[in-house]
Amino acid sequence: MITLDLHVLFVKVYEQLHETSLKKMIICPFREILPFPKNILFSLFKKKEQAKIPSDPDIILFDSLIQNDGTLQYHSVVPEKDIAVIQYTGGTTGIPKGAMLSHQNVYSNALQCAHWFSPSVELGHEKILASLPFFHVFAMTVVMNLSLRVGGEIVMMFPRFTVEETIKLINKHKITCLPAVPTIYTLINTYKNNARYNLRSLKACICGGAPLPLEVKKEFERLTSATLIEGYGLSEASPVVSANPLQDKSKPGSIGFPFPQTYIKIMSLKDKTKEVSLGEKGELAVQGPQVMLGYWNRPKETEDVIQNGLLYTGDVGYS
């Protein structure tokens, strides 16, 4: 477990170190990741928030972890078979399951996002605001991996999201891309002092995680002059499956078009082997290079959702 040396976090994790299967803790100093002068102020006024780290062979300090001679050790991987990420999902509706995402899955989805946002997103010129946590699959791909792919600068929000900090960072750093959920866009729209800040640097914004209300989209675009599009995805697909176009007119209430090399079929709710007619509701089934290998140590659950090369999402829609 990797965590910070903050009392509120450290104590909870340390209690589990010798009581569970947890073997090691890696402790990162919170003060060192703060910009000047916040790092100095934190040491002076927030000492009580720092945990006292005991001497324990199972605790590894981050500084000691990265002490090495700088020589890279290369490992061969089979991109389409070897697991890059185990992304847990389903905790709100059932027992959490680990979606096994291969190197190909993760890389392909980053390429798909880069292609979809081109030419609005320029190589080496974008500034992307990380308002979402990287442990969430949406941020992992659309913030972190997309930024790496296009040579973008990631502006981190820390330690947690606030709408005031979001608006200040957009204004200060001239953020060009903002991947976020509907709640964040709503908060920006309704923030009482938003008129005091220049948000016109934004140009490419994508919304996911929940349906985007039309009035939120219209107000955000009026406020910023950016294009806000709605997309669709799930952890089992790395996660992005489809999105509205940035350059052309998007369709409100729609999840847009399938990503490159991605196929979406609408299957009968009564017979999963049959596609439904246009306009008829059915279950969304997805095929593409971003679809997971399966669920970690759950072959039965894997067989339930991946059939005949299709990932059955459990979501209902129509075309």
C-alpha positions as CSV (number, residue, x, y, z in Angstrom):
1,M,0.0,0.0,0.0
2,I,1.3,3.4,-1.0
3,T,0.1,6.3,1.1
4,L,1.0,9.6,2.6
5,D,2.5,10.4,6.0
6,L,-0.7,12.1,7.1
7,H,-2.2,11.0,10.3
8,V,-5.7,10.6,8.9
9,L,-4.4,8.1,6.3
10,F,-1.4,6.5,7.9
11,V,-3.0,5.3,11.1
12,K,-5.9,3.5,9.3
13,V,-3.5,1.7,7.0
14,Y,-0.9,0.8,9.6
15,E,-3.6,-0.9,11.7
16,Q,-4.0,-3.3,8.8
17,L,-0.4,-4.0,8.2
18,H,0.0,-6.9,10.6
19,E,-3.7,-7.9,10.8
20,T,-4.3,-8.6,7.1
21,S,-2.5,-9.9,4.0
22,L,-0.9,-6.5,3.6
23,K,2.9,-7.0,3.5
24,K,4.5,-3.6,3.0
25,M,3.7,0.1,3.3
26,I,5.4,2.8,1.2
27,I,5.2,6.2,2.8
28,C,5.4,9.4,0.8
29,P,6.1,12.7,2.5
30,F,3.2,15.0,1.9
31,R,5.2,18.2,2.5
32,E,7.6,17.4,-0.4
33,I,4.8,17.4,-3.0
34,L,3.5,20.8,-2.1
35,P,4.6,23.8,-4.0
36,F,6.4,26.7,-2.4
37,P,5.4,28.3,-0.1
38,K,2.7,25.8,0.9
39,N,5.4,23.3,1.8
40,I,6.9,25.7,4.3
41,L,3.6,26.7,5.8
42,F,2.5,23.1,6.1
43,S,5.7,22.3,8.2
44,L,5.0,25.3,10.4
45,F,1.3,25.2,11.0
46,K,0.1,21.6,10.2
47,K,2.6,19.5,12.1
48,K,-0.3,17.8,14.0
49,E,-1.6,16.4,10.7
50,Q,1.7,14.5,10.1
51,A,1.9,11.0,11.4
52,K,4.7,9.7,13.5
53,I,6.2,6.9,11.5
54,P,7.4,4.0,13.7
55,S,10.5,2.0,13.0
56,D,9.2,-1.1,11.2
57,P,10.9,-3.3,8.7
58,D,7.6,-3.5,6.8
59,I,7.5,0.3,6.3
60,I,9.4,1.7,3.3
61,L,10.1,5.4,3.0
62,F,9.7,6.7,-0.5
63,D,13.2,8.2,-0.6
64,S,14.7,4.9,0.1
65,L,12.5,3.2,-2.5
66,I,13.9,5.3,-5.3
67,Q,17.5,5.1,-4.4
68,N,19.1,3.2,-7.3
69,D,21.8,3.7,-9.9
70,G,19.4,4.8,-12.6
71,T,19.9,1.7,-14.7
72,L,16.6,0.7,-16.4
73,Q,15.7,-3.0,-16.2
74,Y,13.7,-3.9,-19.3
75,H,11.0,-6.6,-19.2
76,S,9.4,-8.2,-22.2
77,V,5.7,-8.2,-22.3
78,V,3.0,-9.6,-24.7
79,P,0.8,-6.5,-25.1
80,E,-2.4,-8.4,-25.8
81,K,-2.0,-10.9,-23.0
82,D,0.0,-9.4,-20.1
83,I,-1.9,-7.4,-17.5
84,A,-1.0,-3.8,-17.0
85,V,-3.8,-2.7,-14.6
86,I,-6.3,-4.5,-12.4
87,Q,-9.1,-1.9,-12.2
88,Y,-11.8,-2.6,-9.6
89,T,-15.4,-2.0,-10.5
90,G,-18.9,-2.8,-9.5
91,G,-18.6,-1.9,-5.8
92,T,-21.8,0.1,-5.8
93,T,-24.0,-2.6,-7.3
94,G,-22.4,-5.8,-6.1
95,I,-19.2,-7.4,-5.0
96,P,-16.2,-5.5,-6.5
97,K,-14.5,-7.3,-9.4
98,G,-11.0,-6.6,-10.8
99,A,-11.1,-5.9,-14.5
100,M,-7.9,-7.1,-16.0
101,L,-6.7,-4.5,-18.5
102,S,-3.8,-5.6,-20.7
103,H,-1.0,-3.3,-22.0
104,Q,-2.8,-3.4,-25.4
105,N,-6.1,-2.4,-23.8
106,V,-4.7,0.7,-22.0
107,Y,-2.4,1.8,-24.8
108,S,-5.2,1.4,-27.4
109,N,-7.6,3.5,-25.5
110,A,-5.0,6.3,-25.1
111,L,-4.5,6.2,-28.9
112,Q,-8.2,6.2,-29.5
113,C,-8.7,9.3,-27.3
114,A,-5.8,11.1,-29.0
115,H,-7.2,10.4,-32.4
116,W,-10.7,11.4,-31.4
117,F,-9.6,14.7,-29.9
118,S,-7.4,15.5,-32.9
119,P,-7.0,18.2,-34.3
120,S,-8.5,20.1,-31.4
121,V,-5.7,18.7,-29.2
122,E,-2.3,19.7,-30.5
123,L,0.8,17.6,-29.8
124,G,3.0,19.2,-27.2
125,H,0.7,22.3,-26.6
126,E,-2.1,21.1,-24.2
127,K,-2.5,21.7,-20.5
128,I,-4.8,19.2,-18.9
129,L,-6.3,19.8,-15.5
130,A,-6.3,16.7,-13.2
131,S,-9.5,17.3,-11.2
132,L,-10.3,13.6,-11.0
133,P,-8.3,11.0,-9.1
134,F,-5.9,8.8,-11.1
135,F,-7.1,5.6,-9.4
136,H,-10.3,6.1,-11.3
137,V,-10.2,4.6,-14.8
138,F,-11.6,7.7,-16.4
139,A,-8.8,9.9,-15.1
140,M,-6.2,7.2,-15.7
141,T,-6.9,7.2,-19.4
142,V,-8.4,10.6,-20.3
143,V,-6.1,12.6,-18.1
144,M,-2.9,10.8,-17.4
145,N,-2.4,8.5,-20.4
146,L,-3.9,10.9,-22.9
147,S,-1.6,13.6,-21.6
148,L,1.5,11.4,-22.0
149,R,0.4,10.4,-25.5
150,V,0.0,14.0,-26.8
151,G,2.9,15.4,-24.8
152,G,0.6,17.5,-22.6
153,E,1.3,19.2,-19.3
154,I,-0.7,17.8,-16.4
155,V,-1.7,20.4,-13.8
156,M,-2.4,18.5,-10.6
157,M,-5.1,19.5,-8.1
158,F,-4.1,18.6,-4.6
159,P,-5.0,17.3,-2.1
160,R,-8.7,17.2,-3.2
161,F,-11.2,18.8,-5.6
162,T,-12.7,22.1,-4.8
163,V,-14.5,24.3,-7.4
164,E,-12.7,27.4,-6.3
165,E,-9.3,25.8,-6.8
166,T,-10.5,24.4,-10.2
167,I,-11.4,27.8,-11.5
168,K,-8.2,29.4,-10.2
169,L,-6.0,26.8,-11.8
170,I,-7.8,27.2,-15.2
171,N,-7.3,30.9,-15.0
172,K,-3.7,30.8,-13.8
173,H,-2.3,28.0,-16.0
174,K,-4.5,28.6,-19.1
175,I,-5.9,25.1,-19.0
176,T,-7.0,23.8,-22.5
177,C,-8.5,20.4,-21.6
178,L,-10.8,19.5,-18.8
179,P,-12.1,15.9,-18.4
180,A,-14.6,15.8,-15.6
181,V,-18.0,14.5,-14.4
182,P,-21.3,16.4,-14.6
183,T,-21.1,17.6,-11.0
184,I,-17.9,19.4,-11.6
185,Y,-19.3,21.3,-14.7
186,T,-22.4,22.2,-12.7
187,L,-20.3,23.6,-9.8
188,I,-18.2,25.7,-12.3
189,N,-21.4,27.0,-13.8
190,T,-22.9,28.0,-10.5
191,Y,-19.8,29.3,-8.7
192,K,-20.7,32.8,-7.6
193,N,-17.4,34.4,-8.5
194,N,-16.8,32.6,-11.9
195,A,-17.1,35.9,-13.8
196,R,-14.0,37.2,-12.1
197,Y,-11.8,34.6,-13.8
198,N,-10.9,34.0,-17.5
199,L,-11.9,30.5,-18.5
200,R,-11.6,31.1,-22.2
201,S,-8.4,29.1,-22.6
202,L,-10.5,25.9,-22.4
203,K,-11.3,24.3,-25.7
204,A,-11.7,20.6,-25.4
205,C,-13.8,19.2,-22.5
206,I,-15.2,15.7,-22.1
207,C,-17.8,14.6,-19.6
208,G,-18.2,11.0,-18.4
209,G,-19.3,9.0,-15.4
210,A,-23.0,10.0,-15.6
211,P,-25.4,11.6,-18.1
212,L,-24.7,15.2,-18.9
213,P,-27.8,17.5,-18.5
214,L,-28.3,19.7,-21.6
215,E,-28.7,22.9,-19.6
216,V,-25.3,22.2,-17.9
217,K,-23.6,21.7,-21.3
218,K,-25.1,24.9,-22.7
219,E,-24.3,27.1,-19.7
220,F,-20.7,25.8,-19.5
221,E,-20.1,26.4,-23.3
222,R,-21.6,29.9,-22.9
223,L,-19.3,30.6,-19.9
224,T,-16.1,29.3,-21.4
225,S,-16.6,29.2,-25.2
226,A,-15.2,25.6,-25.0
227,T,-16.8,22.6,-26.6
228,L,-18.1,20.2,-24.0
229,I,-18.9,16.7,-25.3
230,E,-20.4,13.7,-23.6
231,G,-18.8,10.2,-23.8
232,Y,-19.5,6.7,-22.6
233,G,-17.4,4.0,-21.1
234,L,-16.9,1.5,-18.4
235,S,-14.0,0.1,-16.4
236,E,-14.1,-3.1,-18.4
237,A,-13.3,-1.1,-21.6
238,S,-10.3,0.9,-20.3
239,P,-12.8,2.8,-20.2
240,V,-13.9,4.9,-23.2
241,V,-16.1,3.3,-25.8
242,S,-17.7,6.2,-27.5
243,A,-18.0,10.0,-27.6
244,N,-19.7,12.8,-29.4
245,P,-17.4,14.6,-31.9
246,L,-15.5,17.7,-31.0
247,Q,-15.5,19.3,-34.4
248,D,-19.1,18.6,-35.5
249,K,-22.4,19.2,-33.8
250,S,-22.9,16.8,-30.9
251,K,-26.3,15.3,-30.1
252,P,-27.6,16.1,-26.6
253,G,-28.4,13.0,-24.6
254,S,-26.4,10.7,-26.9
255,I,-23.2,8.8,-26.1
256,G,-22.0,9.7,-29.6
257,F,-20.2,7.5,-32.0
258,P,-18.0,4.4,-31.3
259,F,-14.3,5.0,-31.0
260,P,-12.0,3.9,-33.9
261,Q,-11.9,0.1,-34.2
262,T,-14.8,-0.2,-31.7
263,Y,-18.1,-1.8,-32.5
264,I,-21.3,-1.4,-30.5
265,K,-24.2,-3.7,-31.0
266,I,-27.7,-3.4,-29.4
267,M,-28.7,-6.9,-28.3
268,S,-32.1,-8.1,-27.3
269,L,-32.9,-8.0,-23.6
270,K,-34.7,-11.4,-24.0
271,D,-32.2,-13.1,-26.3
272,K,-28.5,-12.0,-26.1
273,T,-27.6,-13.6,-29.4
274,K,-29.9,-11.4,-31.4
275,E,-29.6,-7.7,-32.4
276,V,-32.6,-5.5,-32.2
277,S,-33.9,-3.2,-34.9
278,L,-33.2,0.6,-35.1
279,G,-35.0,2.5,-32.4
280,E,-35.6,-0.5,-30.3
281,K,-34.0,-0.6,-26.8
282,G,-31.5,-3.3,-25.9
283,E,-28.3,-4.1,-24.1
284,L,-25.1,-2.4,-25.3
285,A,-22.5,-4.9,-26.3
286,V,-19.0,-3.8,-27.2
287,Q,-16.1,-5.1,-29.2
288,G,-12.8,-3.4,-29.5
289,P,-9.1,-3.4,-28.6
290,Q,-9.8,-1.7,-25.3
291,V,-12.1,-4.5,-24.0
292,M,-10.6,-6.2,-20.9
293,L,-9.2,-9.7,-20.7
294,G,-11.7,-10.7,-18.0
295,Y,-12.2,-10.4,-14.2
296,W,-9.4,-11.3,-11.9
297,N,-10.0,-14.8,-10.5
298,R,-13.6,-14.7,-11.5
299,P,-14.1,-17.0,-14.5
300,K,-17.9,-17.4,-14.0
301,E,-18.4,-13.6,-14.0
302,T,-16.1,-13.2,-17.0
303,E,-18.2,-15.8,-19.0
304,D,-21.3,-13.9,-18.0
305,V,-20.2,-10.6,-19.6
306,I,-17.9,-11.7,-22.5
307,Q,-19.7,-13.9,-25.0
308,N,-18.8,-14.5,-28.6
309,G,-16.2,-11.7,-28.5
310,L,-18.6,-9.1,-27.2
311,L,-18.5,-7.3,-23.8
312,Y,-22.1,-7.2,-22.5
313,T,-22.2,-3.9,-20.5
314,G,-25.5,-4.3,-18.7
315,D,-26.5,-0.8,-20.0
316,V,-29.6,-0.3,-22.1
317,G,-29.7,2.0,-25.1
318,Y,-30.9,2.3,-28.7
319,S,-29.5,3.4,-32.0
